[in-house]
Amino acid sequence: MLITLQRSLSTKVAAIIILLSTVPQYGILRWPSPMPTIPSSTQPSARRILRTATAHLHAEVDARFAGSFDGSLADYTGFLSAMAAVLLPLERALERASVHMTVPDWDERRRAFLLLDDLQGLGATPPRELDPPSVEGEARQLGVVYVLEGSRIGGKLLLRRALGHPDARVRTATRYLSHGAGRDLWSSFLLRLESSPAVSSAPDEAVAGARAAFALFGDRAGHDRVAHG
């Protein structure tokens, strides 16, 4: 009976060893990789929708403004003037359309007035403002603000360049570029964007707002290039 029991155990151990040897990559002491997480929804995020729909416009604006103040004080003044020509009317239009209802912390985000301070410090006059697009409705407003808030990311690089400029007047006229430093305004805006029922139900309206904002920046940059030949 003992011999029979030993044979039975040997057979079972052999079967277990054969089974383990057929499992790829795992072995006895290695846990299998966790199963991939299945997204709760197949709908892309609002941020992804906006980023994809405006990628070409974003690239065009970046290219047009590239090197805006690598040279003289006049270059930097021109850059601030171009920003003011767009931001002043755009922020004003948003406020007329009650953007405070859409973005409750709007007063902490608005910064066009700082461009006027910087320009005044450089002895420059305010620019001729462009005509703003329609910014009615929550989804469209969030599309516009997506562009304005996203510009802070590139603004960090521009700020470093301005602070390293050889002209002290450029280094001190950085109120606009340094606005919001040390605060994660981008992440808090994305939370508002993704939680918007209006954007979820009408993402095309948000895309329209973002495209209109990028187009306004592009129009001003194109005007400057023509003016300077």
C-alpha positions in Angstrom: 0.0 0.0 0.0 2.9 2.3 0.8 4.5 1.6 -2.5 1.2 2.4 -4.3 0.8 5.7 -2.4 4.4 6.7 -3.3 3.7 5.9 -7.0 0.5 8.0 -6.9 2.3 11.0 -5.4 5.2 10.7 -7.9 2.7 10.7 -10.7 1.0 13.9 -9.4 4.3 15.7 -8.9 5.4 14.8 -12.4 2.1 16.1 -13.8 2.5 19.4 -12.0 6.0 19.8 -13.3 4.9 19.1 -16.8 2.0 21.6 -16.5 4.3 24.4 -15.2 6.8 23.8 -17.9 4.1 24.4 -20.6 3.2 27.9 -19.2 5.2 30.5 -21.2 7.4 33.0 -19.3 5.9 32.5 -15.9 7.8 29.7 -14.1 7.2 28.8 -10.5 8.3 32.0 -8.7 7.3 34.7 -11.3 3.8 36.2 -11.2 2.1 36.8 -14.5 1.8 40.3 -15.7 -1.4 42.1 -14.6 -4.3 42.2 -17.0 -4.5 45.4 -19.0 -7.0 47.9 -17.6 -10.1 48.3 -19.7 -11.2 51.9 -20.1 -14.5 52.7 -18.6 -15.5 54.5 -21.7 -14.4 54.3 -25.4 -15.1 58.0 -25.9 -11.9 60.0 -26.2 -11.2 62.8 -23.6 -12.1 66.4 -24.5 -8.4 67.3 -24.3 -7.6 64.6 -26.9 -10.4 65.8 -29.2 -9.2 69.4 -29.1 -5.6 68.5 -29.4 -6.2 66.3 -32.5 -8.6 68.8 -34.2 -6.3 71.8 -33.8 -2.8 70.2 -34.2 -2.2 71.7 -37.6 -3.3 75.2 -36.4 -1.1 74.9 -33.3 1.9 74.0 -35.4 1.3 76.9 -37.8 1.1 79.4 -34.9 4.2 78.0 -33.2 6.1 78.3 -36.5 5.0 81.8 -37.1 6.0 83.0 -33.6 9.2 81.0 -33.4 12.2 83.2 -32.7 9.9 86.2 -31.9 12.4 87.8 -29.6 15.8 86.2 -30.1 17.2 89.5 -31.3 16.5 93.1 -30.4 14.3 94.9 -27.9 12.1 95.8 -30.9 11.5 92.1 -31.6 10.4 91.5 -28.0 8.2 94.5 -28.1 6.6 93.3 -31.3 6.0 89.9 -29.7 4.1 91.5 -26.7 2.2 93.8 -29.1 1.1 90.8 -31.2 -0.1 89.0 -28.0 -2.0 92.0 -26.8 -3.7 92.5 -30.2 -5.3 89.1 -29.8 -5.7 88.6 -26.0 -7.2 92.0 -25.2 -10.3 91.6 -27.5 -10.5 87.9 -26.8 -10.6 88.2 -23.0 -13.0 91.1 -23.3 -15.4 89.1 -25.5 -15.2 86.2 -23.1 -16.2 88.4 -20.2 -19.1 89.9 -22.1 -20.3 86.4 -22.7 -20.2 85.6 -19.0 -17.1 83.4 -19.0 -17.1 83.7 -15.2 -20.1 81.3 -15.2 -18.1 78.8 -17.3 -14.7 79.2 -15.6 -15.4 80.3 -12.0 -11.7 81.2 -11.3 -11.5 83.3 -14.5 -10.2 86.3 -12.5 -7.1 84.3 -11.6 -6.5 83.4 -15.2 -7.0 86.6 -17.1 -3.7 88.3 -18.0 -4.1 90.5 -21.0 -3.9 93.6 -18.9 -0.3 92.6 -17.9 0.7 92.9 -21.6 -0.3 96.6 -21.4 1.9 97.0 -18.3 4.8 95.3 -20.1 4.4 97.4 -23.2 4.1 100.6 -21.2 7.3 99.7 -19.4 9.0 99.4 -22.7 7.6 102.8 -23.9 5.4 101.1 -26.5 1.8 102.1 -27.3 -1.1 99.6 -27.2 -1.6 97.8 -30.6 -4.6 97.8 -32.8 -6.9 95.0 -31.6 -8.2 92.3 -33.9 -11.9 91.5 -34.1 -12.7 88.6 -31.8 -14.8 85.6 -32.9 -18.1 84.5 -31.4 -17.6 83.0 -27.9 -21.1 82.3 -26.9 -21.9 79.1 -25.1 -20.0 77.0 -22.5 -18.5 74.6 -24.9 -17.2 77.2 -27.3 -15.8 79.3 -24.4 -13.9 76.3 -23.0 -12.4 75.7 -26.4 -11.1 79.2 -26.5 -9.8 79.1 -22.9 -8.1 75.7 -23.8 -5.9 77.7 -26.2 -5.2 80.5 -23.8 -4.4 78.2 -20.9 -2.3 75.9 -23.1 -0.2 78.8 -24.1 1.2 78.9 -20.6 3.1 75.8 -21.3 5.1 77.3 -24.1 5.2 80.6 -22.1 7.5 78.9 -19.6 10.2 78.5 -22.3 9.6 82.0 -23.5 10.0 83.4 -20.0 13.4 81.7 -19.6 14.5 83.2 -22.9 13.3 86.6 -21.8 15.0 86.5 -18.4 18.2 85.5 -20.2 18.0 88.4 -22.7 21.0 90.7 -22.7 18.8 93.8 -22.6 17.6 94.6 -19.0 14.4 96.2 -20.3 13.4 92.8 -21.7 14.2 91.0 -18.5 12.0 93.3 -16.5 9.0 93.4 -18.9 7.9 89.8 -18.1 4.7 90.3 -16.1 2.6 88.6 -18.8 4.9 85.6 -19.3 5.4 85.1 -15.6 1.7 85.2 -14.7 0.6 82.0 -12.8 4.1 80.9 -12.1 4.2 78.2 -9.4 0.6 77.3 -9.9 -0.8 74.4 -11.9 -3.5 76.3 -13.7 -3.3 74.0 -16.7 -4.3 70.9 -14.7 -7.1 72.7 -12.9 -8.5 73.9 -16.3 -8.4 70.3 -17.7 -10.5 69.2 -14.8 -13.1 71.8 -15.7 -12.9 70.9 -19.4 -13.4 67.2 -18.8 -16.3 67.8 -16.4 -18.3 70.0 -18.8 -21.6 68.4 -19.9 -21.7 71.0 -22.7 -18.4 69.9 -24.1 -19.3 66.2 -23.8 -22.6 66.7 -25.7 -21.3 69.1 -28.3 -17.5 68.7 -28.7 -17.7 70.3 -32.1 -18.6 73.6 -30.4 -15.4 73.3 -28.3 -13.4 72.5 -31.3 -14.9 75.6 -33.1 -13.9 77.8 -30.2 -10.3 76.5 -30.1 -9.9 76.8 -33.9 -11.2 80.4 -33.8 -8.6 81.3 -31.1 -5.7 79.7 -33.0 -6.8 81.4 -36.2 -6.8 84.8 -34.5 -3.2 84.2 -33.3 -2.3 83.0 -36.7 -3.8 86.1 -38.4 -1.8 88.4 -36.2 1.4 86.5 -36.7 0.9 86.5 -40.5 0.2 90.2 -40.4 3.5 90.8 -38.6 5.5 88.8 -41.1 4.0 90.7 -44.0 4.7 94.0 -42.3 8.3 93.2 -41.6 8.9 91.5 -45.0 
